[in-house]
Amino acid sequence: MQQQQCLLLPHLPNRPSLPNRTPRAARLVVMDWVHGRCVMSGRAGRTRNIFLVWLIWPLITLGIYHLVWYYKVNREARDFDQRIEVNPVVALLAITVGWLVIVPPFVSVYNTGLRIARMQQSAGMERNCNPWIGLILFIVAALYPLYYQHELNQIWAHYQTPEEGEQVPLAA
């Protein structure tokens, strides 16, 4: 079995490009050998305790941990499936500074739910993460980290809880 990457394919976002311009967001989709076949792969994220994520660490760090968690969740989505387009910094800014405009935090939380659902699909699981539930839980006492981290933990459990950053095969 070959240990190295078998193929690198350019991934271009589904956006119309302007004439005479090269797409700036072109990324490489990583393919690896798994069981003698070349398949798309991504990096696994971290399994976290949902209650520590939602209540304990944010209380101890005066809310800073929540911002770190939100950044990491969006970065994990991007690293897990490179077809998921997200800039974790922009997602984080939307839930912090975005409150000045009111709408961005709601859009960001909803989109994060969509990304987690896409991650589930990429892992070969059913898309169970409902971004509307996440949005409602965001409005009701900021309970959405419980829900979103639970859904992420299910993805990592599907892969038998790999180490953070370990390459895992994607189903779709």
C-alpha positions in Angstrom: 0.0 0.0 0.0 1.3 3.4 -0.9 1.7 5.9 2.0 2.0 9.1 0.0 -0.7 11.2 -1.5 -1.8 9.8 -4.8 -3.2 12.8 -6.6 -3.7 16.5 -6.1 -6.6 18.0 -8.0 -7.3 21.7 -8.3 -10.6 22.7 -6.6 -12.3 25.7 -8.0 -15.3 27.2 -6.2 -18.7 27.2 -8.0 -18.5 30.9 -8.8 -18.5 32.5 -12.2 -15.1 33.9 -13.0 -14.4 37.1 -14.6 -12.7 37.0 -18.0 -8.9 37.2 -18.0 -8.6 36.5 -14.3 -7.4 33.5 -12.5 -9.6 32.4 -9.5 -8.0 33.4 -6.2 -9.8 30.8 -4.2 -8.4 27.8 -6.0 -7.3 25.1 -3.5 -6.0 21.6 -3.8 -8.2 18.7 -3.0 -6.1 16.0 -1.2 -6.4 12.4 -2.4 -4.9 9.5 -0.4 -4.5 5.8 -0.9 -6.9 3.9 1.4 -7.3 0.1 1.1 -5.6 0.2 -2.3 -7.9 2.9 -3.7 -7.3 6.6 -4.3 -9.9 8.5 -2.3 -10.5 12.1 -1.2 -9.4 12.7 2.4 -9.5 15.4 5.0 -8.1 16.1 8.5 -10.0 15.0 11.5 -11.0 17.5 14.2 -11.1 17.2 17.9 -13.7 15.4 20.1 -14.7 17.7 22.9 -16.9 17.4 25.9 -20.1 19.3 25.1 -20.7 20.6 28.6 -17.1 21.9 28.9 -17.5 23.6 25.5 -20.9 25.2 26.4 -20.6 26.1 30.0 -17.4 25.4 32.0 -14.6 26.7 29.8 -16.5 29.9 28.7 -17.2 30.7 32.4 -13.6 30.1 33.4 -12.2 32.2 30.6 -14.9 34.9 30.7 -16.3 33.9 27.3 -13.0 33.8 25.4 -13.1 30.1 25.0 -16.4 30.3 23.1 -14.7 32.5 20.5 -11.7 30.1 20.2 -14.1 27.1 19.9 -16.1 28.9 17.2 -13.0 29.6 15.2 -11.7 26.0 15.6 -15.0 24.5 14.6 -15.1 26.5 11.3 -11.4 25.7 10.7 -12.1 22.0 11.3 -14.9 22.2 8.7 -12.5 23.7 6.1 -9.7 21.2 6.9 -12.0 18.2 7.0 -13.5 18.8 3.5 -11.7 21.4 1.4 -14.8 21.8 -0.7 -16.4 23.5 2.3 -15.6 27.2 1.8 -15.2 29.1 5.0 -12.8 31.6 6.4 -12.8 31.0 10.1 -11.7 34.5 10.9 -14.7 36.0 9.0 -17.0 33.6 10.8 -15.6 34.7 14.1 -15.9 38.4 13.2 -19.5 37.8 12.3 -20.4 36.6 15.8 -18.4 39.3 17.5 -18.2 42.6 15.6 -21.2 41.5 13.5 -23.5 42.4 16.4 -23.2 46.0 15.3 -25.2 45.2 12.2 -27.4 42.7 14.1 -27.8 40.1 11.3 -24.3 38.6 10.8 -24.2 36.5 14.0 -27.4 34.8 13.0 -26.2 34.1 9.5 -22.9 32.8 10.7 -24.4 30.4 13.2 -26.8 29.1 10.6 -24.0 28.7 8.1 -21.9 26.8 10.6 -24.8 24.4 11.0 -24.8 23.9 7.2 -21.1 23.2 7.3 -21.4 20.6 10.0 -24.2 18.9 8.0 -22.0 18.9 4.9 -19.2 17.4 7.0 -21.6 14.6 8.0 -22.5 14.0 4.4 -18.8 14.0 3.4 -18.1 11.4 6.2 -20.8 9.1 4.6 -23.3 9.8 7.4 -26.9 11.1 7.1 -27.1 14.9 7.4 -28.5 15.1 10.9 -27.3 18.6 11.8 -30.1 21.0 11.3 -28.9 24.7 11.1 -32.4 25.9 12.1 -32.2 24.0 15.4 -28.7 25.6 15.9 -30.1 29.0 15.2 -33.0 28.6 17.7 -30.6 27.3 20.3 -28.4 30.4 19.6 -31.4 32.6 20.4 -32.4 30.6 23.5 -29.6 31.0 26.0 -26.8 30.3 23.5 -27.2 26.5 23.7 -26.0 25.9 20.1 -22.4 24.8 21.1 -24.0 21.8 22.9 -25.8 20.8 19.7 -23.1 21.6 17.2 -20.3 19.9 19.2 -22.5 16.9 19.7 -23.0 16.6 16.0 -19.2 17.1 15.4 -18.4 14.4 18.0 -20.6 12.0 16.1 -18.5 12.6 13.0 -15.3 11.8 14.8 -16.9 8.8 16.5 -17.8 7.5 13.0 -14.1 7.5 12.3 -13.4 5.7 15.6 -12.2 8.9 17.3 -9.0 9.7 15.3 -6.3 12.0 16.6 -6.8 15.7 15.7 -5.3 16.4 12.3 -5.1 12.7 11.3 -6.1 12.1 7.6 -9.4 10.4 7.3 -11.1 9.2 4.0 -14.2 11.1 2.8 -17.2 9.2 1.4 -18.6 11.9 -0.9 
